[in-house]
Amino acid sequence: LVSCGSNTETAPPPAPATNAAPSAAAVSPDLAKLVGKWERPDGGYIVEIKSVDPSGKLDAAYFNPNPINVSRAVAWREQGTTKVVIELRDVNYPGSTYNLKHDPQSDQLFGQYFQATMQQTFEVAFARLK
């Protein structure tokens, strides 16, 4: 087991043990809706979700405005809600973490951003870029 030591409120469930090839499983339609570019209007920060695999692992990038290393990005469904965790590990981002939920009505990601350097948590929202 490996722990990233992040201050996330909600941890994603463990990946199910399986011998099936990843391509044999289908991606949940709710998780597939996450693919796209999302902008935080309060600063122009961009999350780009390029793909999601059947286990919920996201191929994600983060820009402020330059690329910041994404060390972990995962999504899952819990009690009818799509949840996303994105952890950043880079210069000035030593484990800063987004804990987000997708609101299908407004097509926004909203939740909390833990800024590790300042040890502060902020309420944030991302709108999909068209």
Residue frames as qw, qx, qy, qz and C-alpha x, y, z in Angstrom:
[[0.000, 0.887, 0.463, 0.000, 0.00, 0.00, 0.00],
 [0.398, 0.149, 0.011, 0.905, 1.13, 3.51, -0.78],
 [0.094, -0.831, -0.479, 0.266, -0.24, 6.62, 0.85],
 [0.387, 0.576, 0.139, 0.707, 0.01, 10.02, -0.75],
 [0.363, -0.347, -0.456, 0.734, -0.71, 11.76, 2.56],
 [0.031, -0.372, -0.280, -0.884, -3.13, 14.28, 1.08],
 [0.143, 0.182, 0.582, -0.780, -5.74, 16.11, 3.11],
 [0.333, -0.182, -0.611, -0.694, -8.74, 14.94, 1.11],
 [0.549, -0.146, 0.377, -0.732, -12.12, 14.84, 2.79],
 [0.903, 0.156, 0.251, -0.313, -13.30, 11.85, 0.80],
 [0.214, -0.443, 0.804, 0.334, -11.09, 9.08, -0.45],
 [0.671, 0.250, -0.433, -0.547, -12.05, 7.20, -3.58],
 [0.921, -0.182, 0.279, -0.201, -12.99, 3.56, -3.10],
 [0.388, -0.446, 0.736, 0.330, -10.26, 1.02, -3.80],
 [0.505, 0.367, -0.554, -0.551, -10.10, -0.35, -7.33],
 [0.922, -0.080, 0.218, -0.309, -11.82, -3.72, -7.54],
 [0.347, -0.417, 0.808, 0.232, -9.55, -6.73, -7.84],
 [0.816, 0.461, 0.201, -0.286, -10.01, -8.25, -11.26],
 [0.561, -0.218, 0.633, 0.487, -8.12, -10.19, -13.88],
 [0.522, 0.711, 0.463, 0.082, -10.20, -8.71, -16.70],
 [0.458, 0.162, 0.208, 0.849, -8.47, -6.49, -19.21],
 [0.026, 0.438, 0.267, -0.858, -9.34, -2.78, -18.73],
 [0.244, 0.133, -0.474, -0.835, -10.77, -2.61, -22.25],
 [0.219, -0.281, -0.922, -0.149, -13.33, -5.31, -21.33],
 [0.107, -0.612, -0.623, 0.475, -15.19, -2.93, -18.98],
 [0.165, 0.715, 0.381, 0.563, -17.23, 0.07, -20.03],
 [0.169, 0.042, -0.312, 0.934, -16.80, 3.55, -18.60],
 [0.034, 0.628, 0.682, -0.373, -19.83, 4.78, -16.68],
 [0.234, 0.702, 0.402, 0.539, -21.74, 7.40, -18.72],
 [0.336, -0.929, -0.152, 0.019, -21.71, 9.66, -15.65],
 [0.603, -0.544, 0.264, 0.520, -17.92, 9.52, -15.46],
 [0.541, 0.305, 0.481, 0.619, -17.57, 9.93, -19.22],
 [0.055, 0.920, 0.330, 0.203, -19.34, 13.32, -18.88],
 [0.485, -0.775, 0.071, 0.399, -16.26, 14.63, -17.07],
 [0.637, 0.078, 0.383, 0.665, -14.12, 14.61, -20.22],
 [0.228, 0.864, 0.271, 0.358, -13.44, 18.16, -21.39],
 [0.368, 0.248, -0.265, 0.856, -11.87, 21.45, -20.31],
 [0.395, -0.782, -0.481, 0.038, -13.03, 23.14, -17.12],
 [0.304, 0.471, -0.169, 0.810, -12.18, 26.69, -16.03],
 [0.369, -0.588, -0.523, 0.495, -12.19, 28.25, -12.58],
 [0.206, 0.827, 0.291, 0.436, -13.56, 31.73, -13.33],
 [0.417, -0.904, -0.017, 0.094, -11.91, 33.30, -10.26],
 [0.384, -0.717, 0.453, 0.364, -8.42, 32.93, -11.69],
 [0.589, 0.621, -0.394, -0.335, -8.42, 31.27, -15.07],
 [0.331, -0.361, 0.872, -0.025, -7.16, 27.95, -13.72],
 [0.730, 0.263, -0.377, -0.506, -7.89, 25.11, -16.15],
 [0.566, -0.180, 0.800, -0.087, -8.48, 21.41, -15.53],
 [0.593, 0.369, -0.488, -0.523, -8.44, 19.32, -18.68],
 [0.689, -0.105, 0.695, -0.179, -9.81, 15.80, -18.35],
 [0.261, 0.435, -0.674, -0.537, -8.63, 13.96, -21.46],
 [0.652, -0.034, -0.692, -0.308, -10.08, 10.55, -20.64],
 [0.582, -0.387, 0.516, -0.496, -11.44, 8.30, -17.92],
 [0.335, 0.180, -0.913, -0.148, -10.84, 4.58, -17.69],
 [0.643, -0.373, -0.575, -0.342, -13.33, 2.00, -16.34],
 [0.590, -0.302, -0.577, 0.478, -11.72, 2.07, -12.88],
 [0.174, -0.942, -0.281, 0.065, -12.24, 5.86, -12.67],
 [0.552, -0.387, 0.172, 0.719, -8.63, 6.88, -13.22],
 [0.344, 0.912, 0.168, -0.151, -8.52, 10.21, -15.06],
 [0.616, 0.152, 0.179, 0.752, -5.96, 11.35, -17.59],
 [0.081, -0.949, -0.303, 0.030, -5.97, 14.96, -16.40],
 [0.509, 0.248, -0.067, 0.822, -3.88, 18.11, -16.79],
 [0.251, -0.857, -0.354, 0.279, -3.89, 21.34, -14.76],
 [0.464, 0.436, 0.110, 0.763, -2.81, 24.80, -15.92],
 [0.324, -0.846, -0.319, 0.277, -2.17, 27.99, -13.92],
 [0.734, 0.511, -0.050, -0.444, -1.61, 29.20, -16.74],
 [0.319, 0.527, -0.782, -0.097, 1.45, 26.96, -17.23],
 [0.817, -0.117, -0.540, -0.166, 1.18, 23.18, -16.71],
 [0.387, -0.541, 0.598, -0.447, 1.28, 21.93, -13.11],
 [0.288, 0.164, -0.942, -0.054, 2.02, 18.23, -12.50],
 [0.784, -0.249, 0.004, -0.568, -1.06, 16.16, -11.65],
 [0.027, -0.386, 0.907, -0.165, 0.10, 13.29, -9.44],
 [0.111, 0.248, 0.953, -0.132, -3.30, 11.66, -9.02],
 [0.431, 0.101, -0.097, -0.892, -6.71, 12.12, -10.61],
 [0.057, -0.173, -0.983, -0.024, -9.66, 9.82, -10.00],
 [0.488, -0.102, -0.037, -0.866, -13.45, 9.91, -10.23],
 [0.114, -0.157, -0.978, 0.072, -16.18, 7.65, -8.89],
 [0.464, -0.455, -0.362, -0.668, -19.91, 7.51, -8.20],
 [0.207, -0.104, -0.798, 0.556, -21.12, 7.63, -4.61],
 [0.115, 0.540, 0.673, -0.491, -24.77, 7.82, -3.58],
 [0.403, 0.765, 0.495, 0.087, -25.82, 9.14, -6.99],
 [0.007, 0.969, -0.135, -0.207, -23.08, 11.81, -7.13],
 [0.808, 0.418, -0.110, 0.401, -20.00, 11.94, -9.35],
 [0.467, -0.851, 0.145, 0.193, -16.95, 12.81, -7.25],
 [0.696, 0.594, -0.173, 0.364, -13.49, 13.85, -8.44],
 [0.574, -0.743, 0.155, 0.307, -10.15, 14.14, -6.63],
 [0.655, 0.649, -0.114, 0.370, -7.20, 15.81, -8.34],
 [0.642, -0.680, 0.070, 0.345, -3.89, 16.03, -6.51],
 [0.455, 0.846, -0.186, 0.207, -1.10, 18.36, -7.66],
 [0.760, -0.501, 0.156, 0.384, 2.60, 17.74, -6.93],
 [0.577, 0.593, 0.075, 0.556, 4.92, 20.38, -8.33],
 [0.332, 0.065, -0.261, 0.904, 6.90, 23.46, -7.30],
 [0.240, -0.086, 0.211, -0.943, 4.60, 25.46, -4.96],
 [0.777, -0.092, -0.193, -0.593, 2.02, 22.62, -5.15],
 [0.127, 0.318, -0.915, 0.212, 3.24, 20.00, -2.64],
 [0.076, -0.268, -0.949, 0.146, 0.05, 17.95, -2.51],
 [0.343, 0.197, 0.135, -0.908, -2.55, 20.63, -3.13],
 [0.104, 0.205, 0.967, 0.113, -5.83, 18.83, -3.74],
 [0.455, -0.041, -0.189, -0.869, -9.20, 19.45, -5.38],
 [0.153, 0.241, 0.936, -0.208, -12.20, 17.55, -3.96],
 [0.311, 0.153, -0.227, -0.910, -15.02, 18.17, -6.42],
 [0.456, 0.361, 0.790, -0.196, -18.53, 17.02, -7.30],
 [0.027, 0.101, 0.595, 0.797, -20.16, 17.24, -10.72],
 [0.372, 0.444, 0.480, -0.659, -23.51, 19.04, -10.87],
 [0.354, 0.246, 0.770, 0.471, -25.21, 17.73, -14.03],
 [0.163, 0.846, 0.497, -0.105, -27.88, 20.48, -14.03],
 [0.015, 0.952, -0.125, -0.280, -25.37, 23.34, -14.24],
 [0.875, 0.368, -0.077, 0.304, -22.61, 21.16, -15.76],
 [0.016, 0.838, -0.401, 0.369, -20.14, 22.49, -13.20],
 [0.732, -0.079, -0.559, 0.382, -17.55, 20.96, -10.92],
 [0.240, -0.774, 0.154, -0.566, -17.69, 22.42, -7.43],
 [0.857, -0.349, -0.335, 0.180, -16.14, 21.71, -4.07],
 [0.450, -0.866, 0.162, 0.149, -12.99, 22.48, -2.13],
 [0.666, 0.578, -0.308, 0.357, -9.39, 23.23, -2.98],
 [0.716, -0.653, 0.029, 0.246, -6.79, 22.51, -0.30],
 [0.413, 0.820, -0.290, 0.270, -3.79, 24.78, -0.92],
 [0.888, -0.231, -0.275, 0.286, -1.00, 22.80, 0.75],
 [0.475, 0.321, -0.227, 0.788, 1.61, 25.57, 0.91],
 [0.207, -0.441, 0.147, -0.861, -0.74, 27.89, 2.82],
 [0.119, -0.172, -0.925, 0.318, -2.56, 25.03, 4.61],
 [0.362, 0.278, 0.263, -0.850, -5.88, 26.64, 3.66],
 [0.269, 0.345, 0.879, 0.191, -9.06, 25.32, 2.04],
 [0.216, 0.277, -0.100, -0.931, -11.14, 27.34, -0.42],
 [0.594, 0.479, 0.598, -0.247, -14.59, 26.82, -1.97],
 [0.024, -0.386, 0.565, 0.729, -14.22, 26.61, -5.76],
 [0.712, 0.475, 0.450, -0.253, -16.20, 25.95, -8.92],
 [0.212, -0.260, 0.669, 0.663, -15.22, 25.07, -12.49],
 [0.639, 0.544, 0.207, -0.503, -17.39, 25.75, -15.52],
 [0.744, 0.175, 0.550, 0.337, -17.06, 23.69, -18.68],
 [0.019, 0.542, -0.347, -0.765, -15.35, 25.51, -21.54],
 [0.754, 0.504, 0.340, -0.250, -17.32, 25.15, -24.77]]
